[in-house]
Amino acid sequence: PYVGCRHDCLYCYAPYVTKRPRAEWTTVLARTDLPQVLAKEIKGKKGMIGLGTVTDPYQEAERHLLITRRCLMEIIPHGLSVSALTKSDLILRDIDLYKELKGEVGITVTSVNDDISRMLEPGAPLPGKRLEALRRLAGEGLNAYALIGPLLPLLTDRDIDDMVKALSATGIKWVMLDRFRPRPGMFDDIARRPGGEEVADRLDKAHRVEDYRSLESLLRRKFSDRGLRCVNAF
């Protein structure tokens, strides 16, 4: 539905994948004709449709443009599954539609520490809103999950314990894990931001020494102890 994202997450891979300059990524372009195009192209299709694989379908522009909502309305009559992923509690607006759809709804939670979120995800809703959204989605009987992606090499043992406890309390049954994959030029782009040099340095150093296999194993064990299933994102 959109190109670019106002969440402005420092670790975002999308600008580097789409070859769009990082400085332009927060300028959001809306594909306003997408519902009409989808209505034509969906006929005879099978499988699952992904929403939010490269840019968030529930960023602030969606509040008044309703492109994502209108796309969901086009999908419902065809019976296809939907996999939606967002960092925004705005997804709660469309619970009525997701209850008519098969598939899954995910919310990205990289940390439950507000300070970490403000530093790395300055335009995204704070973790508390995302946790509440997960609780609401799960409470409505939807197949809701949390994407812990990327796994941040800055998290302390306390951060991990707090996140596992908070996510377990939402009522979701599973989580998805995705590694931190820095792209060429990412740390330089972060360093050029006001106050970004320290953040870039901390991320770079932490990424170099972090053993992701042990971090993943720790999360899997802690979630398993609480009855939650873990799967890999990619």
C-alpha angles and dihedrals in degrees: 000000000000141000114213127015136239093208086084095199109189093219095050114138096191100090090053093048095047093041091234115143110261091230090060097046095094090056098094122213115199122213093215095174094053097104090054093046090047091052089059099040100043096068111114094003123136135195134038129328118214121217117192103016094137107008131022114267092201103051118134096277089064090064091076104015095055093198094142092046093050090049090054089051090054092050098050098073091053096055096228121151121248130210109196124186127184146147092219134093087213085092087079089073089069100047088115091062097043089055087063094049135075120228136053142302121212135188122198115233115175095168139349090221109107093205092055090047093050090050099047103024103033096164099041128094112268118261094258091064091049093050091050090049090053090049091052094046093049090045090057089057095252123147093254127172140170121238110212095197131181100019098227116226089209096069117115124212088260091051090053094048092048092049094048091048094047095047093046089054093058093072097242117143102211146025134204123220126209127179126235106258111184114205125218108279095015096115091046090051091050092048091055092061119094105278090359100122094080093045092049091048093049093048093046095049094043092049092052095055101032118111101212094189091062092044091051091046091051092051093046091052094047094047092044089054087059095046099256123135120228125209132177118250096216 
